[in-house]
Amino acid sequence: MKSASITKPKSPLEIVSKENPKPIGSQVLVRVEACGVCHSDIHLWEGGYEGPDGEFLKATDRGVRYPLIPGHEIAGVVEEVGEEVSSLNIFKKNNKVLVYPWIGEGMCPACREGDENLCDKPRSLGIYNDGGYSDYVLVPNYRYLLDITNDIETGSFDASTACTLTCSSLTAYGAINNANLKPYDNAVIIGAGGLGLMAIQLAKAITGSTVIAMDLDDNKLKAAKQNGADFIVNSKKENAVAAVMEATQRLGADAVIDFVNSSKSTEVDMQLLRKRARLVLVGLYGGAIKLNLLSMPTRAYKLIGSYTGNIAQLAELVSLTRRGVIKPLVSDKFNLNQATEALSKLKEGKIVGRGVIKP
C-alpha cells in the first residue's frame, strides 16, 4: 500500500510503501476512495497545539506516535475481511463503506454509553492509529463501518461527499446538538470553513434558528450566505459585537458556536452572549480564555466543549444527506502526492468548504 506519512513534525509528508495489512477476526481492510483534510491534521503535522500563556502542548504527550499516517475522514470499498466478518456474512468485498474513525477502547463509561468519541483512552484512526492518507486502511472492527453502497450507486452522494460526514459534518452536528438551539434562538457561528458551513445548514434545517455567520474572509462569508446564514459579519472589517447586537435587537446571542476557539475569538464570544446563553467551543486553535467569574452565575452562561459525535449521529447524518436535507461542500481535491500541499492550503485559509485527498 502507498501512504503519505508524517515522519516528523513540520516536515513535508513522505510517500511510503509497504505490504497491505492482512485483516483477521473482526478486522476489515478498506480501499480508500476519499479522505477529508481536517484542521486537526494540521496540528498533528505541526506536532501539537497552542496552550495557555503560549505553552506548546505536544501531540506526543497525548499519546500520538510518529511516524503516523493521518486522515480520519474516510470513505472507501471493502477489499478484504477477517474470518469473523466472513462467517457473519455482514460486509463483502466491493461493498462501499463509510468509516467511523473515533474508536474507543470499549470499557470506559463513555464507550459503554455509545460515545466512543469521548473515550478516556482513544484509539482513533488517523490520530492514534494509521488513517486514510493512504490507498488502504485497516479498520479494527466491522462495527465501525456504515454500508453506503446503495447511496453511491443511486447517486445520493459520492465518496468525496461521504467522507466529510465522519468529522466535518459530524463535528458540526455534535455542536448543534450541544447548543440546544430552538427556533426562536439567535445563533452566532464563528468560522465559515467546512465545519461552519455545515453547522449553518444543520441549524437552519433542523432548528430554524436565526444564524449569524462570522469570519475574516469575504469569500467564506459569501458561501455562508449561500448555505443559509441570515446575517454575515466580517470581524476584520467591522465591529463584530456591534453587528451582532444590531442583528439581535441588542439582546445578544442565545448561542455562540466557535469553530476557531482561539484566545482572540473567545474574547469576542463572551461579549456576544445574552443571559442564559450557551457558548460551545469546538475548534482546536488553542490558547486561553479569561472569564468574568461573577458574570458566569449572574448571567447563567453555559460553557460547553464539543468533540465530534458518536456513530449513531453519523448514521443520522447519512440519512440527512441521503434525503438532501444537507449538502456537504467539497471544494478542493488532491492526490496522495499533494498531501503536504493540501495541509498547507488549509492552514493558509485557502480552502472554502472541505478539501479531499483521493488516493
C-alpha positions in Angstrom: 0.0 0.0 0.0 1.1 3.6 -0.7 0.6 6.2 2.1 1.5 9.8 2.9 3.2 9.7 6.3 4.1 12.4 8.9 7.6 11.1 9.8 8.4 14.1 12.0 6.5 17.3 12.8 6.8 20.3 10.5 8.4 18.3 7.7 6.8 17.5 4.3 4.8 14.3 4.4 6.7 11.4 2.9 5.2 8.9 0.5 5.9 5.4 1.8 5.1 1.9 0.5 4.6 -1.3 2.4 2.6 -4.5 2.1 -1.1 -4.4 2.6 -2.1 -5.4 6.1 -4.0 -8.7 6.4 -7.3 -8.4 8.2 -8.0 -11.1 10.9 -11.0 -11.7 13.1 -13.3 -8.7 13.1 -11.0 -6.5 11.1 -11.8 -5.1 7.6 -9.3 -3.8 5.0 -10.8 -0.9 3.2 -9.5 0.6 -0.1 -9.7 4.3 0.4 -11.5 6.3 -2.3 -11.6 9.6 -0.5 -10.2 11.1 2.7 -11.0 14.6 4.0 -8.3 17.0 5.1 -9.0 18.4 8.6 -7.6 21.2 10.7 -6.7 18.6 13.4 -4.4 17.0 10.7 -2.5 20.3 10.7 -1.9 20.1 14.4 -0.6 16.6 14.1 1.7 17.8 11.2 2.9 20.7 13.4 3.4 18.4 16.4 0.9 19.9 18.8 -1.4 22.7 19.9 -1.1 26.1 21.5 -1.8 26.0 25.2 -2.3 28.7 27.9 0.3 31.5 28.0 1.9 30.5 24.8 2.8 27.0 26.0 3.1 24.4 23.2 1.2 21.2 24.0 3.0 18.3 22.2 0.9 15.8 20.4 3.2 13.0 21.7 2.2 13.9 25.3 -1.4 13.0 24.3 -0.3 9.6 23.0 0.4 10.4 19.4 3.3 8.5 17.9 5.3 9.3 14.8 5.6 8.2 12.0 1.9 8.5 11.5 -0.4 8.2 8.5 -3.0 10.9 9.2 -6.6 11.2 7.9 -9.8 10.3 9.7 -12.5 11.2 7.2 -12.6 8.0 5.2 -14.9 6.6 2.6 -13.9 3.5 0.5 -14.5 0.0 -0.7 -14.2 -3.3 1.2 -11.1 -5.1 -0.1 -10.8 -8.0 2.4 -12.4 -9.1 5.6 -11.3 -11.2 8.6 -12.7 -14.6 9.3 -15.2 -13.4 11.8 -16.7 -10.9 9.4 -16.7 -13.5 6.7 -18.6 -16.0 8.9 -21.2 -13.4 9.8 -21.7 -12.6 6.1 -22.0 -8.9 7.0 -19.6 -7.0 4.8 -18.3 -8.4 1.5 -15.6 -7.4 -1.0 -16.6 -4.3 -3.0 -19.2 -3.1 -0.5 -18.9 0.7 -0.4 -18.5 1.9 3.1 -18.1 4.9 5.4 -15.6 4.5 8.2 -16.3 5.8 11.7 -12.9 6.8 13.0 -13.5 7.8 16.6 -12.6 4.4 18.1 -12.5 3.9 21.8 -11.1 1.2 24.0 -14.6 -0.1 24.7 -14.6 -0.2 28.5 -14.8 3.4 29.8 -18.1 5.0 30.8 -18.3 7.0 27.6 -17.7 3.9 25.4 -20.3 1.9 27.4 -22.9 4.7 26.6 -22.0 4.7 22.9 -19.9 7.9 23.0 -16.6 6.4 21.8 -15.6 9.8 20.5 -15.2 10.8 24.2 -13.3 7.7 25.3 -10.7 8.1 28.1 -8.2 6.1 26.1 -9.0 6.8 22.4 -7.6 4.8 19.5 -8.9 7.0 16.7 -7.8 6.3 13.1 -5.5 8.9 11.7 -4.6 10.2 15.2 -3.5 7.2 17.4 -3.6 4.6 14.6 -2.8 5.0 10.9 -5.5 6.6 8.9 -6.7 7.4 5.4 -3.9 9.4 3.7 -3.3 6.0 2.0 -4.8 3.8 -0.6 -5.7 1.2 2.1 -6.7 1.4 5.8 -7.2 -1.4 8.3 -10.4 -0.9 10.3 -10.2 -2.8 13.6 -13.8 -3.9 13.7 -16.6 -4.1 11.2 -19.0 -2.3 13.5 -17.2 1.0 12.6 -18.4 0.7 9.0 -21.6 2.0 7.5 -22.7 0.5 4.2 -23.3 3.2 1.7 -23.3 1.0 -1.4 -26.8 1.9 -2.4 -26.3 5.6 -1.8 -23.2 5.7 -4.1 -24.9 3.6 -6.8 -28.1 5.7 -6.8 -26.2 8.9 -6.8 -27.3 10.2 -3.4 -23.7 11.2 -2.8 -20.2 10.2 -3.9 -17.2 9.1 -1.8 -15.8 12.6 -1.6 -19.0 13.9 -0.1 -19.5 10.9 2.1 -16.1 11.0 3.7 -16.6 14.5 5.1 -19.6 13.3 7.1 -17.3 11.4 9.5 -15.7 14.5 11.0 -16.6 17.9 9.4 -20.3 17.2 9.4 -20.3 15.1 12.5 -18.4 17.7 14.5 -20.9 20.4 13.3 -23.8 18.1 14.2 -22.5 17.4 17.6 -22.0 21.2 18.2 -25.5 22.0 17.1 -26.9 19.3 19.4 -24.8 20.7 22.3 -26.0 24.2 21.6 -29.6 23.0 22.2 -31.0 25.5 19.6 -34.6 26.5 19.5 -36.5 28.0 16.5 -36.6 31.4 18.2 -32.9 31.5 19.1 -30.2 33.7 17.6 -27.1 31.6 16.9 -23.7 33.0 16.1 -21.3 30.7 14.2 -17.7 31.6 14.4 -15.7 30.4 11.4 -17.3 29.8 8.0 -15.0 27.0 6.8 -16.1 23.4 6.1 -17.5 22.9 9.7 -19.1 26.3 10.0 -20.9 26.0 6.6 -22.3 22.6 7.6 -23.3 23.9 11.0 -25.2 26.7 9.2 -27.1 24.2 7.1 -27.9 22.0 10.1 -29.0 24.9 12.3 -31.4 26.1 9.6 -32.7 22.7 8.5 -33.1 21.2 12.0 -33.9 24.1 14.3 -34.9 27.0 12.2 -32.8 29.4 14.3 -31.6 32.8 13.1 -28.0 32.3 12.1 -25.3 35.0 12.1 -22.0 33.8 10.5 -18.7 35.4 11.4 -15.4 35.1 9.6 -12.4 37.2 8.4 -12.8 36.1 4.7 -15.4 37.6 2.4 -15.4 34.6 0.1 -16.2 32.3 3.1 -18.9 34.7 4.2 -20.4 34.6 0.7 -20.5 30.8 1.0 -22.1 31.2 4.4 -24.9 33.3 2.9 -25.4 30.7 0.2 -25.6 28.0 2.8 -28.4 29.7 4.7 -26.9 32.3 7.0 -29.4 35.1 7.8 -26.6 37.6 8.6 -22.9 37.7 7.9 -20.2 39.6 9.8 -16.6 40.2 8.7 -15.0 40.7 12.1 -11.8 42.1 10.3 -13.7 44.9 8.7 -16.4 45.8 11.2 -17.2 45.9 14.9 -18.3 42.3 15.4 -20.0 42.9 18.7 -22.0 45.9 17.5 -23.0 44.0 14.3 -24.3 41.0 16.3 -26.2 43.3 18.8 -27.8 45.1 15.9 -28.9 41.8 14.3 -30.4 40.6 17.7 -32.2 43.7 18.7 -29.5 44.4 21.2 -30.3 41.2 23.2 -27.2 39.3 22.2 -26.8 35.7 21.0 -28.7 32.7 22.6 -25.8 30.5 21.5 -22.3 31.0 20.1 -20.6 28.1 18.4 -16.9 28.7 17.9 -15.2 26.6 15.3 -12.0 28.6 15.7 -11.7 28.6 19.5 -8.7 30.8 19.9 -7.9 33.3 22.6 -9.0 36.1 20.3 -12.2 34.5 19.1 -13.4 33.5 22.6 -12.7 37.1 23.9 -15.3 38.2 21.3 -17.6 35.3 22.1 -18.0 36.4 25.7 -19.2 39.8 24.6 -21.9 38.4 22.3 -23.8 36.4 24.9 -27.2 37.3 26.3 -28.4 35.9 29.6 -28.8 32.1 29.7 -26.7 31.8 26.6 -24.6 28.7 25.6 -21.1 29.0 24.4 -20.0 25.9 22.5 -16.2 25.6 21.9 -15.3 23.3 19.1 -12.1 24.5 17.3 -8.6 23.4 18.3 -6.7 26.5 17.6 -5.8 26.8 21.3 -4.8 29.4 23.8 -6.5 30.5 26.9 -9.7 32.3 27.9 -10.3 34.9 30.6 -13.6 34.7 32.4 -15.5 37.2 34.5 -16.4 34.7 37.2 -19.2 37.0 38.6 -21.0 37.0 35.3 -21.0 33.3 34.9 -23.6 32.7 37.7 -25.4 36.1 37.5 -26.0 35.7 33.7 -26.3 31.9 33.9 -24.0 31.2 31.0 -23.2 27.6 29.9 -19.7 26.9 28.7 -19.6 23.7 26.7 -16.8 21.8 25.0 -17.9 19.7 21.9 -15.8 17.0 20.3 -17.2 15.3 17.1 -20.1 12.9 17.6 -21.0 9.2 18.1 -21.7 6.6 15.5 -25.5 6.9 15.9 -25.2 10.6 15.0 -23.1 9.6 11.9 -25.9 7.3 10.8 -28.4 10.2 11.2 -26.1 12.4 9.1 -26.1 9.8 6.3 -29.9 9.9 6.4 -30.0 13.7 6.2 -27.6 13.7 3.3 -29.4 10.9 1.5 -32.7 13.0 1.7 -31.0 16.2 0.5 -31.5 18.0 3.8 -27.8 18.9 4.0 -25.2 19.1 1.2 -21.6 19.0 2.3 -19.4 21.3 0.3 -16.2 19.7 -1.2 -14.3 22.5 -2.9 -10.8 21.1 -3.4 -9.4 17.6 -4.4 -5.9 16.4 -4.2 -4.0 13.2 -5.0 -1.8 11.5 -2.4 1.4 13.2 -3.6 -0.2 16.5 -2.8 -0.9 15.8 0.9 1.6 18.4 2.1 0.1 21.0 -0.4 -3.4 20.1 0.9 -2.4 20.8 4.5 -0.6 24.0 3.6 -3.5 25.3 1.6 -5.9 24.6 4.5 -3.6 26.2 7.0 -3.4 29.3 4.9 -7.2 29.5 4.8 -7.4 29.0 1.0 -9.9 26.2 1.1 -13.6 27.2 1.1 -15.6 24.1 2.2 -13.7 20.9 2.5 -10.5 19.6 0.8 -10.4 15.8 0.0 -7.5 13.5 -0.9 -8.3 10.9 -3.4 -5.5 8.3 -3.3 
